[in-house]
Amino acid sequence: MNLPEFCIRRPIAALMFNLGLALIGVVALSRLPVRELPDIDPPIVSVTTIYPGANAELVEADVTEPLEQEINNIPGIKILRSESREQVSISPSSSS
């Protein structure tokens, strides 16, 4: 006796088998660990600015320091490092 023949001869048994299978599926689905919104934070944000013709002191005073003040106002910033070189300011920061 194959499955289609069994289902035709015993419809109540086939119905109970389907309901049992659906019940097992519902129980398994309720126990399945699923995170809808996992914590995905970009760990590092880097800001690079170019100030053509400026020396390192001028880049630090005009670009790096104001940029550091604005970045420090962002919630969640843990570490802020800045580097001022001739014509370039680099500010990588790590968030929580």
PyMOL Python script that loads the backbone (N, CA, C, O; Angstrom):
from pymol import cmd

cmd.read_pdbstr("""\
ATOM      1  N   MET A   1       0.845  -1.163   0.000  1.00  0.00           N
ATOM      2  CA  MET A   1       0.000   0.000   0.000  1.00  0.00           C
ATOM      3  C   MET A   1       0.903   1.243   0.000  1.00  0.00           C
ATOM      4  O   MET A   1       1.750   1.401   0.879  1.00  0.00           O
ATOM      5  N   ASN A   2       0.712   2.119  -0.994  1.00  0.00           N
ATOM      6  CA  ASN A   2       1.501   3.339  -1.060  1.00  0.00           C
ATOM      7  C   ASN A   2       0.742   4.491  -0.410  1.00  0.00           C
ATOM      8  O   ASN A   2      -0.409   4.325  -0.008  1.00  0.00           O
ATOM      9  N   LEU A   3       1.371   5.641  -0.306  1.00  0.00           N
ATOM     10  CA  LEU A   3       0.809   6.779   0.422  1.00  0.00           C
ATOM     11  C   LEU A   3      -0.501   7.284  -0.181  1.00  0.00           C
ATOM     12  O   LEU A   3      -1.444   7.505   0.579  1.00  0.00           O
ATOM     13  N   PRO A   4      -0.623   7.481  -1.489  1.00  0.00           N
ATOM     14  CA  PRO A   4      -1.913   7.955  -2.018  1.00  0.00           C
ATOM     15  C   PRO A   4      -3.058   6.961  -1.754  1.00  0.00           C
ATOM     16  O   PRO A   4      -4.179   7.358  -1.433  1.00  0.00           O
ATOM     17  N   GLU A   5      -2.759   5.694  -1.894  1.00  0.00           N
ATOM     18  CA  GLU A   5      -3.791   4.694  -1.642  1.00  0.00           C
ATOM     19  C   GLU A   5      -4.203   4.701  -0.162  1.00  0.00           C
ATOM     20  O   GLU A   5      -5.387   4.574   0.152  1.00  0.00           O
ATOM     21  N   PHE A   6      -3.224   4.851   0.751  1.00  0.00           N
ATOM     22  CA  PHE A   6      -3.515   4.919   2.176  1.00  0.00           C
ATOM     23  C   PHE A   6      -4.384   6.128   2.487  1.00  0.00           C
ATOM     24  O   PHE A   6      -5.325   6.022   3.274  1.00  0.00           O
ATOM     25  N   CYS A   7      -4.087   7.275   1.883  1.00  0.00           N
ATOM     26  CA  CYS A   7      -4.854   8.498   2.142  1.00  0.00           C
ATOM     27  C   CYS A   7      -6.276   8.392   1.600  1.00  0.00           C
ATOM     28  O   CYS A   7      -7.202   8.962   2.177  1.00  0.00           O
ATOM     29  N   ILE A   8      -6.455   7.671   0.503  1.00  0.00           N
ATOM     30  CA  ILE A   8      -7.802   7.502  -0.046  1.00  0.00           C
ATOM     31  C   ILE A   8      -8.611   6.547   0.822  1.00  0.00           C
ATOM     32  O   ILE A   8      -9.789   6.787   1.087  1.00  0.00           O
ATOM     33  N   ARG A   9      -7.980   5.471   1.262  1.00  0.00           N
ATOM     34  CA  ARG A   9      -8.697   4.472   2.067  1.00  0.00           C
ATOM     35  C   ARG A   9      -8.964   4.954   3.499  1.00  0.00           C
ATOM     36  O   ARG A   9      -9.983   4.596   4.089  1.00  0.00           O
ATOM     37  N   ARG A  10      -8.067   5.752   4.052  1.00  0.00           N
ATOM     38  CA  ARG A  10      -8.214   6.207   5.443  1.00  0.00           C
ATOM     39  C   ARG A  10      -8.072   7.738   5.499  1.00  0.00           C
ATOM     40  O   ARG A  10      -7.013   8.242   5.874  1.00  0.00           O
ATOM     41  N   PRO A  11      -9.106   8.466   5.139  1.00  0.00           N
ATOM     42  CA  PRO A  11      -9.007   9.926   5.109  1.00  0.00           C
ATOM     43  C   PRO A  11      -8.829  10.550   6.496  1.00  0.00           C
ATOM     44  O   PRO A  11      -8.165  11.579   6.625  1.00  0.00           O
ATOM     45  N   ILE A  12      -9.407   9.949   7.524  1.00  0.00           N
ATOM     46  CA  ILE A  12      -9.253  10.492   8.867  1.00  0.00           C
ATOM     47  C   ILE A  12      -7.801  10.343   9.329  1.00  0.00           C
ATOM     48  O   ILE A  12      -7.259  11.260   9.946  1.00  0.00           O
ATOM     49  N   ALA A  13      -7.174   9.225   9.046  1.00  0.00           N
ATOM     50  CA  ALA A  13      -5.780   9.014   9.414  1.00  0.00           C
ATOM     51  C   ALA A  13      -4.879  10.002   8.666  1.00  0.00           C
ATOM     52  O   ALA A  13      -3.937  10.548   9.241  1.00  0.00           O
ATOM     53  N   ALA A  14      -5.172  10.227   7.385  1.00  0.00           N
ATOM     54  CA  ALA A  14      -4.384  11.185   6.595  1.00  0.00           C
ATOM     55  C   ALA A  14      -4.548  12.601   7.152  1.00  0.00           C
ATOM     56  O   ALA A  14      -3.585  13.365   7.218  1.00  0.00           O
ATOM     57  N   LEU A  15      -5.787  12.946   7.556  1.00  0.00           N
ATOM     58  CA  LEU A  15      -6.034  14.255   8.140  1.00  0.00           C
ATOM     59  C   LEU A  15      -5.279  14.405   9.451  1.00  0.00           C
ATOM     60  O   LEU A  15      -4.670  15.447   9.692  1.00  0.00           O
ATOM     61  N   MET A  16      -5.308  13.390  10.300  1.00  0.00           N
ATOM     62  CA  MET A  16      -4.579  13.443  11.573  1.00  0.00           C
ATOM     63  C   MET A  16      -3.073  13.536  11.348  1.00  0.00           C
ATOM     64  O   MET A  16      -2.375  14.242  12.076  1.00  0.00           O
ATOM     65  N   PHE A  17      -2.571  12.821  10.334  1.00  0.00           N
ATOM     66  CA  PHE A  17      -1.152  12.898  10.007  1.00  0.00           C
ATOM     67  C   PHE A  17      -0.777  14.322   9.595  1.00  0.00           C
ATOM     68  O   PHE A  17       0.249  14.838  10.039  1.00  0.00           O
ATOM     69  N   ASN A  18      -1.583  14.961   8.760  1.00  0.00           N
ATOM     70  CA  ASN A  18      -1.322  16.341   8.323  1.00  0.00           C
ATOM     71  C   ASN A  18      -1.414  17.325   9.484  1.00  0.00           C
ATOM     72  O   ASN A  18      -0.591  18.234   9.587  1.00  0.00           O
ATOM     73  N   LEU A  19      -2.409  17.156  10.362  1.00  0.00           N
ATOM     74  CA  LEU A  19      -2.523  18.041  11.519  1.00  0.00           C
ATOM     75  C   LEU A  19      -1.338  17.867  12.472  1.00  0.00           C
ATOM     76  O   LEU A  19      -0.830  18.845  13.019  1.00  0.00           O
ATOM     77  N   GLY A  20      -0.900  16.623  12.669  1.00  0.00           N
ATOM     78  CA  GLY A  20       0.273  16.379  13.508  1.00  0.00           C
ATOM     79  C   GLY A  20       1.519  17.010  12.927  1.00  0.00           C
ATOM     80  O   GLY A  20       2.328  17.590  13.650  1.00  0.00           O
ATOM     81  N   LEU A  21       1.672  16.896  11.610  1.00  0.00           N
ATOM     82  CA  LEU A  21       2.824  17.510  10.943  1.00  0.00           C
ATOM     83  C   LEU A  21       2.783  19.035  11.063  1.00  0.00           C
ATOM     84  O   LEU A  21       3.816  19.665  11.287  1.00  0.00           O
ATOM     85  N   ALA A  22       1.602  19.628  10.918  1.00  0.00           N
ATOM     86  CA  ALA A  22       1.459  21.077  11.066  1.00  0.00           C
ATOM     87  C   ALA A  22       1.753  21.503  12.504  1.00  0.00           C
ATOM     88  O   ALA A  22       2.386  22.535  12.726  1.00  0.00           O
ATOM     89  N   LEU A  23       1.296  20.714  13.483  1.00  0.00           N
ATOM     90  CA  LEU A  23       1.553  21.022  14.885  1.00  0.00           C
ATOM     91  C   LEU A  23       3.046  20.977  15.197  1.00  0.00           C
ATOM     92  O   LEU A  23       3.559  21.840  15.910  1.00  0.00           O
ATOM     93  N   ILE A  24       3.741  19.979  14.667  1.00  0.00           N
ATOM     94  CA  ILE A  24       5.192  19.892  14.849  1.00  0.00           C
ATOM     95  C   ILE A  24       5.873  21.119  14.230  1.00  0.00           C
ATOM     96  O   ILE A  24       6.818  21.663  14.801  1.00  0.00           O
ATOM     97  N   GLY A  25       5.394  21.545  13.075  1.00  0.00           N
ATOM     98  CA  GLY A  25       5.955  22.730  12.424  1.00  0.00           C
ATOM     99  C   GLY A  25       5.747  23.999  13.231  1.00  0.00           C
ATOM    100  O   GLY A  25       6.653  24.827  13.327  1.00  0.00           O
ATOM    101  N   VAL A  26       4.564  24.163  13.813  1.00  0.00           N
ATOM    102  CA  VAL A  26       4.277  25.349  14.624  1.00  0.00           C
ATOM    103  C   VAL A  26       5.139  25.362  15.883  1.00  0.00           C
ATOM    104  O   VAL A  26       5.668  26.406  16.264  1.00  0.00           O
ATOM    105  N   VAL A  27       5.284  24.210  16.527  1.00  0.00           N
ATOM    106  CA  VAL A  27       6.126  24.129  17.726  1.00  0.00           C
ATOM    107  C   VAL A  27       7.580  24.423  17.370  1.00  0.00           C
ATOM    108  O   VAL A  27       8.259  25.154  18.092  1.00  0.00           O
ATOM    109  N   ALA A  28       8.060  23.862  16.268  1.00  0.00           N
ATOM    110  CA  ALA A  28       9.443  24.107  15.858  1.00  0.00           C
ATOM    111  C   ALA A  28       9.653  25.576  15.502  1.00  0.00           C
ATOM    112  O   ALA A  28      10.698  26.147  15.815  1.00  0.00           O
ATOM    113  N   LEU A  29       8.670  26.187  14.853  1.00  0.00           N
ATOM    114  CA  LEU A  29       8.789  27.599  14.481  1.00  0.00           C
ATOM    115  C   LEU A  29       8.827  28.502  15.709  1.00  0.00           C
ATOM    116  O   LEU A  29       9.554  29.496  15.730  1.00  0.00           O
ATOM    117  N   SER A  30       8.050  28.160  16.728  1.00  0.00           N
ATOM    118  CA  SER A  30       8.044  28.998  17.929  1.00  0.00           C
ATOM    119  C   SER A  30       9.345  28.875  18.722  1.00  0.00           C
ATOM    120  O   SER A  30       9.696  29.783  19.475  1.00  0.00           O
ATOM    121  N   ARG A  31      10.046  27.786  18.564  1.00  0.00           N
ATOM    122  CA  ARG A  31      11.311  27.594  19.290  1.00  0.00           C
ATOM    123  C   ARG A  31      12.535  28.005  18.476  1.00  0.00           C
ATOM    124  O   ARG A  31      13.663  27.921  18.962  1.00  0.00           O
ATOM    125  N   LEU A  32      12.318  28.441  17.259  1.00  0.00           N
ATOM    126  CA  LEU A  32      13.416  28.829  16.382  1.00  0.00           C
ATOM    127  C   LEU A  32      13.941  30.199  16.788  1.00  0.00           C
ATOM    128  O   LEU A  32      13.184  31.170  16.783  1.00  0.00           O
ATOM    129  N   PRO A  33      15.234  30.301  17.145  1.00  0.00           N
ATOM    130  CA  PRO A  33      15.767  31.611  17.539  1.00  0.00           C
ATOM    131  C   PRO A  33      16.065  32.466  16.302  1.00  0.00           C
ATOM    132  O   PRO A  33      16.947  32.143  15.506  1.00  0.00           O
ATOM    133  N   VAL A  34      15.324  33.542  16.159  1.00  0.00           N
ATOM    134  CA  VAL A  34      15.509  34.451  15.030  1.00  0.00           C
ATOM    135  C   VAL A  34      15.608  35.868  15.569  1.00  0.00           C
ATOM    136  O   VAL A  34      14.781  36.303  16.370  1.00  0.00           O
ATOM    137  N   ARG A  35      16.630  36.576  15.119  1.00  0.00           N
ATOM    138  CA  ARG A  35      16.776  37.979  15.502  1.00  0.00           C
ATOM    139  C   ARG A  35      16.305  38.826  14.343  1.00  0.00           C
ATOM    140  O   ARG A  35      16.848  38.752  13.241  1.00  0.00           O
ATOM    141  N   GLU A  36      15.301  39.624  14.598  1.00  0.00           N
ATOM    142  CA  GLU A  36      14.769  40.472  13.537  1.00  0.00           C
ATOM    143  C   GLU A  36      15.726  41.600  13.187  1.00  0.00           C
ATOM    144  O   GLU A  36      15.949  41.884  12.010  1.00  0.00           O
ATOM    145  N   LEU A  37      16.286  42.237  14.190  1.00  0.00           N
ATOM    146  CA  LEU A  37      17.208  43.345  13.964  1.00  0.00           C
ATOM    147  C   LEU A  37      18.503  43.080  14.736  1.00  0.00           C
ATOM    148  O   LEU A  37      18.644  43.530  15.873  1.00  0.00           O
ATOM    149  N   PRO A  38      19.434  42.366  14.141  1.00  0.00           N
ATOM    150  CA  PRO A  38      20.686  42.098  14.848  1.00  0.00           C
ATOM    151  C   PRO A  38      21.492  43.381  15.038  1.00  0.00           C
ATOM    152  O   PRO A  38      21.359  44.332  14.267  1.00  0.00           O
ATOM    153  N   ASP A  39      22.327  43.395  16.072  1.00  0.00           N
ATOM    154  CA  ASP A  39      23.170  44.555  16.341  1.00  0.00           C
ATOM    155  C   ASP A  39      24.323  44.592  15.350  1.00  0.00           C
ATOM    156  O   ASP A  39      25.290  43.839  15.466  1.00  0.00           O
ATOM    157  N   ILE A  40      24.201  45.466  14.393  1.00  0.00           N
ATOM    158  CA  ILE A  40      25.258  45.625  13.405  1.00  0.00           C
ATOM    159  C   ILE A  40      25.677  47.090  13.449  1.00  0.00           C
ATOM    160  O   ILE A  40      24.981  47.961  12.928  1.00  0.00           O
ATOM    161  N   ASP A  41      26.797  47.345  14.060  1.00  0.00           N
ATOM    162  CA  ASP A  41      27.326  48.699  14.153  1.00  0.00           C
ATOM    163  C   ASP A  41      28.629  48.770  13.380  1.00  0.00           C
ATOM    164  O   ASP A  41      29.506  47.925  13.563  1.00  0.00           O
ATOM    165  N   PRO A  42      28.765  49.748  12.536  1.00  0.00           N
ATOM    166  CA  PRO A  42      30.059  49.906  11.888  1.00  0.00           C
ATOM    167  C   PRO A  42      31.106  50.261  12.944  1.00  0.00           C
ATOM    168  O   PRO A  42      30.943  51.253  13.654  1.00  0.00           O
ATOM    169  N   PRO A  43      32.169  49.478  13.059  1.00  0.00           N
ATOM    170  CA  PRO A  43      33.116  49.694  14.141  1.00  0.00           C
ATOM    171  C   PRO A  43      33.998  50.931  13.976  1.00  0.00           C
ATOM    172  O   PRO A  43      34.438  51.508  14.971  1.00  0.00           O
ATOM    173  N   ILE A  44      34.262  51.344  12.747  1.00  0.00           N
ATOM    174  CA  ILE A  44      35.185  52.460  12.541  1.00  0.00           C
ATOM    175  C   ILE A  44      34.629  53.386  11.466  1.00  0.00           C
ATOM    176  O   ILE A  44      34.165  52.945  10.414  1.00  0.00           O
ATOM    177  N   VAL A  45      34.689  54.663  11.758  1.00  0.00           N
ATOM    178  CA  VAL A  45      34.333  55.689  10.790  1.00  0.00           C
ATOM    179  C   VAL A  45      35.570  56.560  10.610  1.00  0.00           C
ATOM    180  O   VAL A  45      36.174  57.001  11.588  1.00  0.00           O
ATOM    181  N   SER A  46      35.939  56.805   9.370  1.00  0.00           N
ATOM    182  CA  SER A  46      37.134  57.596   9.107  1.00  0.00           C
ATOM    183  C   SER A  46      36.765  58.807   8.255  1.00  0.00           C
ATOM    184  O   SER A  46      36.083  58.688   7.237  1.00  0.00           O
ATOM    185  N   VAL A  47      37.232  59.974   8.695  1.00  0.00           N
ATOM    186  CA  VAL A  47      37.000  61.221   7.963  1.00  0.00           C
ATOM    187  C   VAL A  47      38.355  61.757   7.526  1.00  0.00           C
ATOM    188  O   VAL A  47      39.235  61.995   8.353  1.00  0.00           O
ATOM    189  N   THR A  48      38.514  61.944   6.232  1.00  0.00           N
ATOM    190  CA  THR A  48      39.760  62.481   5.684  1.00  0.00           C
ATOM    191  C   THR A  48      39.432  63.787   4.959  1.00  0.00           C
ATOM    192  O   THR A  48      38.551  63.833   4.100  1.00  0.00           O
ATOM    193  N   THR A  49      40.147  64.830   5.317  1.00  0.00           N
ATOM    194  CA  THR A  49      39.948  66.123   4.656  1.00  0.00           C
ATOM    195  C   THR A  49      41.266  66.596   4.060  1.00  0.00           C
ATOM    196  O   THR A  49      42.344  66.330   4.593  1.00  0.00           O
ATOM    197  N   ILE A  50      41.152  67.288   2.964  1.00  0.00           N
ATOM    198  CA  ILE A  50      42.342  67.804   2.267  1.00  0.00           C
ATOM    199  C   ILE A  50      42.253  69.321   2.221  1.00  0.00           C
ATOM    200  O   ILE A  50      41.242  69.892   1.813  1.00  0.00           O
ATOM    201  N   TYR A  51      43.333  69.958   2.650  1.00  0.00           N
ATOM    202  CA  TYR A  51      43.417  71.416   2.663  1.00  0.00           C
ATOM    203  C   TYR A  51      44.670  71.777   1.872  1.00  0.00           C
ATOM    204  O   TYR A  51      45.753  71.863   2.452  1.00  0.00           O
ATOM    205  N   PRO A  52      44.550  71.991   0.565  1.00  0.00           N
ATOM    206  CA  PRO A  52      45.719  72.215  -0.282  1.00  0.00           C
ATOM    207  C   PRO A  52      46.521  73.453   0.140  1.00  0.00           C
ATOM    208  O   PRO A  52      45.960  74.519   0.392  1.00  0.00           O
ATOM    209  N   GLY A  53      47.816  73.286   0.207  1.00  0.00           N
ATOM    210  CA  GLY A  53      48.726  74.381   0.489  1.00  0.00           C
ATOM    211  C   GLY A  53      48.890  74.712   1.961  1.00  0.00           C
ATOM    212  O   GLY A  53      49.621  75.650   2.279  1.00  0.00           O
ATOM    213  N   ALA A  54      48.255  73.999   2.873  1.00  0.00           N
ATOM    214  CA  ALA A  54      48.338  74.315   4.307  1.00  0.00           C
ATOM    215  C   ALA A  54      49.367  73.422   4.981  1.00  0.00           C
ATOM    216  O   ALA A  54      49.538  72.258   4.619  1.00  0.00           O
ATOM    217  N   ASN A  55      50.052  73.993   5.970  1.00  0.00           N
ATOM    218  CA  ASN A  55      50.998  73.181   6.737  1.00  0.00           C
ATOM    219  C   ASN A  55      50.236  72.434   7.835  1.00  0.00           C
ATOM    220  O   ASN A  55      49.035  72.644   8.004  1.00  0.00           O
ATOM    221  N   ALA A  56      50.916  71.574   8.575  1.00  0.00           N
ATOM    222  CA  ALA A  56      50.271  70.715   9.569  1.00  0.00           C
ATOM    223  C   ALA A  56      49.601  71.525  10.683  1.00  0.00           C
ATOM    224  O   ALA A  56      48.518  71.154  11.136  1.00  0.00           O
ATOM    225  N   GLU A  57      50.220  72.623  11.134  1.00  0.00           N
ATOM    226  CA  GLU A  57      49.641  73.418  12.208  1.00  0.00           C
ATOM    227  C   GLU A  57      48.342  74.093  11.763  1.00  0.00           C
ATOM    228  O   GLU A  57      47.377  74.152  12.524  1.00  0.00           O
ATOM    229  N   LEU A  58      48.323  74.590  10.549  1.00  0.00           N
ATOM    230  CA  LEU A  58      47.131  75.236  10.025  1.00  0.00           C
ATOM    231  C   LEU A  58      45.998  74.223   9.820  1.00  0.00           C
ATOM    232  O   LEU A  58      44.837  74.515  10.107  1.00  0.00           O
ATOM    233  N   VAL A  59      46.345  73.039   9.324  1.00  0.00           N
ATOM    234  CA  VAL A  59      45.345  71.981   9.150  1.00  0.00           C
ATOM    235  C   VAL A  59      44.753  71.599  10.501  1.00  0.00           C
ATOM    236  O   VAL A  59      43.543  71.403  10.619  1.00  0.00           O
ATOM    237  N   GLU A  60      45.608  71.494  11.522  1.00  0.00           N
ATOM    238  CA  GLU A  60      45.112  71.134  12.854  1.00  0.00           C
ATOM    239  C   GLU A  60      44.185  72.208  13.406  1.00  0.00           C
ATOM    240  O   GLU A  60      43.127  71.885  13.946  1.00  0.00           O
ATOM    241  N   ALA A  61      44.557  73.471  13.284  1.00  0.00           N
ATOM    242  CA  ALA A  61      43.769  74.556  13.860  1.00  0.00           C
ATOM    243  C   ALA A  61      42.459  74.785  13.095  1.00  0.00           C
ATOM    244  O   ALA A  61      41.414  74.989  13.713  1.00  0.00           O
ATOM    245  N   ASP A  62      42.507  74.755  11.771  1.00  0.00           N
ATOM    246  CA  ASP A  62      41.338  75.107  10.972  1.00  0.00           C
ATOM    247  C   ASP A  62      40.427  73.926  10.636  1.00  0.00           C
ATOM    248  O   ASP A  62      39.235  74.118  10.395  1.00  0.00           O
ATOM    249  N   VAL A  63      40.970  72.717  10.617  1.00  0.00           N
ATOM    250  CA  VAL A  63      40.177  71.567  10.179  1.00  0.00           C
ATOM    251  C   VAL A  63      40.014  70.520  11.278  1.00  0.00           C
ATOM    252  O   VAL A  63      38.892  70.158  11.633  1.00  0.00           O
ATOM    253  N   THR A  64      41.126  70.035  11.814  1.00  0.00           N
ATOM    254  CA  THR A  64      41.081  68.895  12.724  1.00  0.00           C
ATOM    255  C   THR A  64      40.354  69.207  14.027  1.00  0.00           C
ATOM    256  O   THR A  64      39.493  68.433  14.445  1.00  0.00           O
ATOM    257  N   GLU A  65      40.680  70.316  14.674  1.00  0.00           N
ATOM    258  CA  GLU A  65      40.052  70.634  15.962  1.00  0.00           C
ATOM    259  C   GLU A  65      38.541  70.875  15.834  1.00  0.00           C
ATOM    260  O   GLU A  65      37.791  70.320  16.636  1.00  0.00           O
ATOM    261  N   PRO A  66      38.051  71.675  14.867  1.00  0.00           N
ATOM    262  CA  PRO A  66      36.587  71.802  14.721  1.00  0.00           C
ATOM    263  C   PRO A  66      35.914  70.469  14.372  1.00  0.00           C
ATOM    264  O   PRO A  66      34.803  70.187  14.822  1.00  0.00           O
ATOM    265  N   LEU A  67      36.593  69.665  13.573  1.00  0.00           N
ATOM    266  CA  LEU A  67      36.052  68.360  13.213  1.00  0.00           C
ATOM    267  C   LEU A  67      35.961  67.441  14.429  1.00  0.00           C
ATOM    268  O   LEU A  67      34.973  66.725  14.589  1.00  0.00           O
ATOM    269  N   GLU A  68      36.976  67.454  15.279  1.00  0.00           N
ATOM    270  CA  GLU A  68      36.952  66.661  16.514  1.00  0.00           C
ATOM    271  C   GLU A  68      35.799  67.087  17.417  1.00  0.00           C
ATOM    272  O   GLU A  68      35.122  66.240  17.999  1.00  0.00           O
ATOM    273  N   GLN A  69      35.572  68.388  17.537  1.00  0.00           N
ATOM    274  CA  GLN A  69      34.481  68.870  18.382  1.00  0.00           C
ATOM    275  C   GLN A  69      33.129  68.387  17.872  1.00  0.00           C
ATOM    276  O   GLN A  69      32.271  68.002  18.666  1.00  0.00           O
ATOM    277  N   GLU A  70      32.932  68.403  16.570  1.00  0.00           N
ATOM    278  CA  GLU A  70      31.661  67.950  16.002  1.00  0.00           C
ATOM    279  C   GLU A  70      31.498  66.430  16.125  1.00  0.00           C
ATOM    280  O   GLU A  70      30.406  65.942  16.418  1.00  0.00           O
ATOM    281  N   ILE A  71      32.571  65.694  15.904  1.00  0.00           N
ATOM    282  CA  ILE A  71      32.492  64.235  16.006  1.00  0.00           C
ATOM    283  C   ILE A  71      32.253  63.808  17.443  1.00  0.00           C
ATOM    284  O   ILE A  71      31.533  62.837  17.675  1.00  0.00           O
ATOM    285  N   ASN A  72      32.835  64.500  18.417  1.00  0.00           N
ATOM    286  CA  ASN A  72      32.621  64.159  19.824  1.00  0.00           C
ATOM    287  C   ASN A  72      31.183  64.390  20.272  1.00  0.00           C
ATOM    288  O   ASN A  72      30.767  63.820  21.281  1.00  0.00           O
ATOM    289  N   ASN A  73      30.410  65.205  19.559  1.00  0.00           N
ATOM    290  CA  ASN A  73      29.003  65.427  19.890  1.00  0.00           C
ATOM    291  C   ASN A  73      28.106  64.282  19.441  1.00  0.00           C
ATOM    292  O   ASN A  73      26.943  64.229  19.840  1.00  0.00           O
ATOM    293  N   ILE A  74      28.609  63.369  18.627  1.00  0.00           N
ATOM    294  CA  ILE A  74      27.821  62.234  18.148  1.00  0.00           C
ATOM    295  C   ILE A  74      27.757  61.185  19.256  1.00  0.00           C
ATOM    296  O   ILE A  74      28.801  60.777  19.763  1.00  0.00           O
ATOM    297  N   PRO A  75      26.556  60.733  19.648  1.00  0.00           N
ATOM    298  CA  PRO A  75      26.461  59.717  20.699  1.00  0.00           C
ATOM    299  C   PRO A  75      27.001  58.370  20.212  1.00  0.00           C
ATOM    300  O   PRO A  75      26.805  57.982  19.060  1.00  0.00           O
ATOM    301  N   GLY A  76      27.675  57.678  21.107  1.00  0.00           N
ATOM    302  CA  GLY A  76      28.180  56.340  20.790  1.00  0.00           C
ATOM    303  C   GLY A  76      29.631  56.294  20.377  1.00  0.00           C
ATOM    304  O   GLY A  76      30.171  55.205  20.183  1.00  0.00           O
ATOM    305  N   ILE A  77      30.280  57.426  20.236  1.00  0.00           N
ATOM    306  CA  ILE A  77      31.694  57.441  19.865  1.00  0.00           C
ATOM    307  C   ILE A  77      32.517  57.107  21.103  1.00  0.00           C
ATOM    308  O   ILE A  77      32.427  57.786  22.126  1.00  0.00           O
ATOM    309  N   LYS A  78      33.316  56.057  20.995  1.00  0.00           N
ATOM    310  CA  LYS A  78      34.143  55.655  22.130  1.00  0.00           C
ATOM    311  C   LYS A  78      35.563  56.202  22.022  1.00  0.00           C
ATOM    312  O   LYS A  78      36.099  56.744  22.988  1.00  0.00           O
ATOM    313  N   ILE A  79      36.160  56.061  20.861  1.00  0.00           N
ATOM    314  CA  ILE A  79      37.567  56.448  20.681  1.00  0.00           C
ATOM    315  C   ILE A  79      37.651  57.390  19.479  1.00  0.00           C
ATOM    316  O   ILE A  79      37.064  57.133  18.428  1.00  0.00           O
ATOM    317  N   LEU A  80      38.382  58.469  19.655  1.00  0.00           N
ATOM    318  CA  LEU A  80      38.604  59.412  18.554  1.00  0.00           C
ATOM    319  C   LEU A  80      40.088  59.718  18.485  1.00  0.00           C
ATOM    320  O   LEU A  80      40.684  60.196  19.451  1.00  0.00           O
ATOM    321  N   ARG A  81      40.669  59.441  17.347  1.00  0.00           N
ATOM    322  CA  ARG A  81      42.079  59.772  17.107  1.00  0.00           C
ATOM    323  C   ARG A  81      42.141  60.672  15.884  1.00  0.00           C
ATOM    324  O   ARG A  81      41.404  60.473  14.918  1.00  0.00           O
ATOM    325  N   SER A  82      43.000  61.634  15.929  1.00  0.00           N
ATOM    326  CA  SER A  82      43.151  62.536  14.793  1.00  0.00           C
ATOM    327  C   SER A  82      44.616  62.670  14.440  1.00  0.00           C
ATOM    328  O   SER A  82      45.503  62.574  15.289  1.00  0.00           O
ATOM    329  N   GLU A  83      44.832  62.891  13.175  1.00  0.00           N
ATOM    330  CA  GLU A  83      46.200  63.069  12.693  1.00  0.00           C
ATOM    331  C   GLU A  83      46.197  64.225  11.704  1.00  0.00           C
ATOM    332  O   GLU A  83      45.426  64.229  10.743  1.00  0.00           O
ATOM    333  N   SER A  84      47.052  65.193  11.941  1.00  0.00           N
ATOM    334  CA  SER A  84      47.160  66.342  11.049  1.00  0.00           C
ATOM    335  C   SER A  84      48.534  66.314  10.401  1.00  0.00           C
ATOM    336  O   SER A  84      49.565  66.307  11.074  1.00  0.00           O
ATOM    337  N   ARG A  85      48.518  66.298   9.099  1.00  0.00           N
ATOM    338  CA  ARG A  85      49.768  66.354   8.327  1.00  0.00           C
ATOM    339  C   ARG A  85      49.664  67.514   7.346  1.00  0.00           C
ATOM    340  O   ARG A  85      48.641  68.193   7.261  1.00  0.00           O
ATOM    341  N   GLU A  86      50.715  67.717   6.631  1.00  0.00           N
ATOM    342  CA  GLU A  86      50.698  68.791   5.641  1.00  0.00           C
ATOM    343  C   GLU A  86      49.618  68.512   4.601  1.00  0.00           C
ATOM    344  O   GLU A  86      49.681  67.503   3.899  1.00  0.00           O
ATOM    345  N   GLN A  87      48.633  69.394   4.496  1.00  0.00           N
ATOM    346  CA  GLN A  87      47.527  69.375   3.556  1.00  0.00           C
ATOM    347  C   GLN A  87      46.457  68.316   3.848  1.00  0.00           C
ATOM    348  O   GLN A  87      45.471  68.254   3.114  1.00  0.00           O
ATOM    349  N   VAL A  88      46.607  67.475   4.891  1.00  0.00           N
ATOM    350  CA  VAL A  88      45.660  66.385   5.135  1.00  0.00           C
ATOM    351  C   VAL A  88      45.334  66.275   6.619  1.00  0.00           C
ATOM    352  O   VAL A  88      46.207  66.437   7.472  1.00  0.00           O
ATOM    353  N   SER A  89      44.064  65.998   6.916  1.00  0.00           N
ATOM    354  CA  SER A  89      43.610  65.699   8.276  1.00  0.00           C
ATOM    355  C   SER A  89      42.860  64.376   8.228  1.00  0.00           C
ATOM    356  O   SER A  89      41.964  64.201   7.402  1.00  0.00           O
ATOM    357  N   ILE A  90      43.222  63.435   9.114  1.00  0.00           N
ATOM    358  CA  ILE A  90      42.571  62.125   9.162  1.00  0.00           C
ATOM    359  C   ILE A  90      42.025  61.938  10.571  1.00  0.00           C
ATOM    360  O   ILE A  90      42.750  62.116  11.550  1.00  0.00           O
ATOM    361  N   SER A  91      40.737  61.577  10.676  1.00  0.00           N
ATOM    362  CA  SER A  91      40.101  61.383  11.974  1.00  0.00           C
ATOM    363  C   SER A  91      39.346  60.058  11.994  1.00  0.00           C
ATOM    364  O   SER A  91      38.147  60.041  11.717  1.00  0.00           O
ATOM    365  N   PRO A  92      40.013  58.943  12.314  1.00  0.00           N
ATOM    366  CA  PRO A  92      39.258  57.693  12.473  1.00  0.00           C
ATOM    367  C   PRO A  92      38.685  57.624  13.884  1.00  0.00           C
ATOM    368  O   PRO A  92      39.355  58.000  14.845  1.00  0.00           O
ATOM    369  N   SER A  93      37.443  57.143  14.013  1.00  0.00           N
ATOM    370  CA  SER A  93      36.814  57.003  15.327  1.00  0.00           C
ATOM    371  C   SER A  93      36.101  55.664  15.409  1.00  0.00           C
ATOM    372  O   SER A  93      35.615  55.141  14.406  1.00  0.00           O
ATOM    373  N   SER A  94      36.045  55.115  16.616  1.00  0.00           N
ATOM    374  CA  SER A  94      35.374  53.837  16.852  1.00  0.00           C
ATOM    375  C   SER A  94      34.071  54.105  17.575  1.00  0.00           C
ATOM    376  O   SER A  94      34.021  54.880  18.530  1.00  0.00           O
ATOM    377  N   SER A  95      33.012  53.451  17.107  1.00  0.00           N
ATOM    378  CA  SER A  95      31.711  53.613  17.755  1.00  0.00           C
ATOM    379  C   SER A  95      31.413  52.414  18.617  1.00  0.00           C
ATOM    380  O   SER A  95      32.095  51.391  18.550  1.00  0.00           O
ATOM    381  N   SER A  96      30.370  52.556  19.440  1.00  0.00           N
ATOM    382  CA  SER A  96      29.987  51.468  20.347  1.00  0.00           C
ATOM    383  C   SER A  96      29.243  50.388  19.623  1.00  0.00           C
ATOM    384  O   SER A  96      28.845  49.396  20.234  1.00  0.00           O
TER     385      SER A  96
END
""", "prot")
cmd.dss("prot")
cmd.show_as("cartoon", "prot")
cmd.util.cbc("prot")
cmd.orient("prot")
